[in-house]
Amino acid sequence: MFKKRKVALFCLCLVTLLSLVSVSAIGCIRRETQPKPGDENPVENLPPTNEVEVLLFFVDPVLVETGELGEFGYVLPITRTLTLGEDEDVVVRTLEALVAGPRAEDGNYYATIPAATEMIEVTKEGSTLTINFSQKVITDSPGGTLWGSTFVQSIVFTATQFPEIEQVMVLVEGELWDDGHSVWEKPLGQEDLRNF
């Protein structure tokens, strides 16, 4: 009987020790993946397979057909889940998804940026994001004032969903964006679109 108690006590001690070790290990893992206090952009500290939901603003054909402006002009947001790699920036990945256009599962929306368009450079200074596109953004566009309006709405609403971005400036190969109807002369924010 004494031998059975000794074995039971040994097993209990072993289970307790293993539990403490596994709890300590889990605590260490959690601390490594959590953002550190004071980090300005916690997205940069997430694991390489981080999934994040973002909004992409595409043209709503119903608004265009009726000529009625919605809350966001002629564009509406769709939610897209993006997987960010270790060194990928959420704003750049979001803009890449916007350029790629709507998917069939997104519904009946239209792209606002020609598919052949390349983003040459994306920079941020203060709260202003500057996007430098290739010439294809103009030469491959359908043209017209409506397209110009939906392009501006799409870019500004998509980029300014991020709290650190208040205004957006678009360039075409380093020059001001000019679609023949409008010129993007200064950074624009959501408030500016009310009179665009």
N, C-alpha and C positions, 0 to 999 in steps of 0.2 A: 504494500500500500504506500509506504514511504517512497518507493521508487516511482510509482505512478504520479504522485504529487510533484516529485522533482521534475519529471518529464513534462507535466502540464505547466509547471512554473517556467520551465525553460522555453516551451512553445509560446507562452504568453509574452515573455520578455522578447523573444525573437520577433513576434508579430508587432509588438509595440515599437521596437527599434526600426523595423522595416517601414512602418507607417510614418515615423518621424523623418526618416531619410527621404521618402517619396514626397511628403509635404514640403520639406525644405527645398527639394529639387524643383517642384512645381512653382514655389514662390520665387525662386531665382529666375526661372524661365519667364514668368509673368513680368518681373521687373525689367527684364531685358527688352521686351516688346512694347512696353508702355512708353508714351512720350515723356520726356523729362520736363518738369515744370519750367516755364519760361521759354520753351521752344516756340518760335514764331509760327512755324508751319508744321504741325504734327504729322501731316501726310508724308513728309519726307522721311520720317522715322519708322514708318510701318514696314512690316515684312514684305519681301519681294513679291508675294502673291496676293497683295492687298487688293480687294475689290472695293470700288467706290461708286456710288450712284451720282450721276451728274444730269443736268438738263441740257438738251440740245434743242435749239429753236429752228423749226422748219416752217415752210409756207403751208398754210391751211387753205386748200383750194376752195372751200366753202366761203371763207371770208373774202377771198379774191373775187369769186363769182358774184356774191351779193354786194360787194363794194363796201361792206361794213367793217369798220376797224374794231378789233377785239382789244382786250387789255394790253396786248403786246403788238398792236398794229395788225399786220397780216400774217404774223407768225405765231405759232403755239409751241409750248415746250413738250417734249417727250422725255421720258426718263430712260437713261442708258446706263448699264453697269459696265464699268471699265476695270480691267485688271492692270494694275500698275506694277511695273518692274522696279527693281531696287533704286535705279537712278532716274526714273521717269518722273516728269513734272505733271501734276494733275491738270494744270491749265493747258499745257501744250498737247497732252493726250486728248483732252476734251475738244480742242480746236481741230486736231487731226480727225476725230470722229465726226465733227461738223462738216469738214471738207469731204469726208467719205460719203456723206449723205444719209438719208433715211433708209432703213431696211424694210423689207416687206412686212415684218411683224410689227413695225412701228405704226402702221396704218397708211392711209392715203395722204401722205405729205409730199411736198416737193423740196428738192435740194435748193439751197440758196447760193451755193458756190460751185462753179464748174468742176467736174471730177478730175480734170487734168491739172488743176491748180496746185502749185507747190507752195508751201510756207518756207520762204527763204530764211527768215529769222523772226524770233519772238523775243522781245525784250521788255523788261519792266523797270520803270523809273518812278519811284514813289508809288502812287496809286494809279498810274497810267500804264496801260499795256499797249505796246506798239507791235503790230503784226505787219511784216513785209512779205507780200505775196508775189508770185511770178506774174508775168504779163497775161498768162492764160485766164486769170481772174476777170480780165476785161475782154480779151479777144474771143474767149469761148462762152461768154455770157449771152443770154438771150437779148439783152439790151432793154432799153425803155426805162421810163421813170419808175414804173412799178417794180421792176427787178431791182433797180438801185435802192429803192426804199426797203424792200424785203431783205436785201443783202445787208444793209446797215442795221436793221432791226435784229436780224439773226446773229450777227457778230457781236453787237453791243450787249444784247440780253444774255447770250451764252457766256461771254467773258465776265460780265459783271455779276454773275451769280456767286462769284468768289468774293468774300468780304474784303480782301486786300486789293481788289481792282474796282475802281470807281469810274474810270474813263478808258476809252479805247481809241487808238489812232491806227488807221490802215494806210499803208504805203504799197505802191506797186513798183517793184524793183528800185526802191529807194526814192521814188517820186510820189507826189500826192496822188491819191486815188481819184481818178476823173473818168466817169463813165459816159461823158458827153452831155449829161443832163445835170449832174451835181459834182461838186468837188469836195472831198473830205479834207477840209483845211485845218481843222483843230480837233483835239480829242473830244469825243462825245460820250456822255453817260446816259443813263436811263431817262433822266429828266429832260435832256435835250431832245429825245425822240418824240416828246409830246408835240413839238412844233416842226418835226422833220417832214 
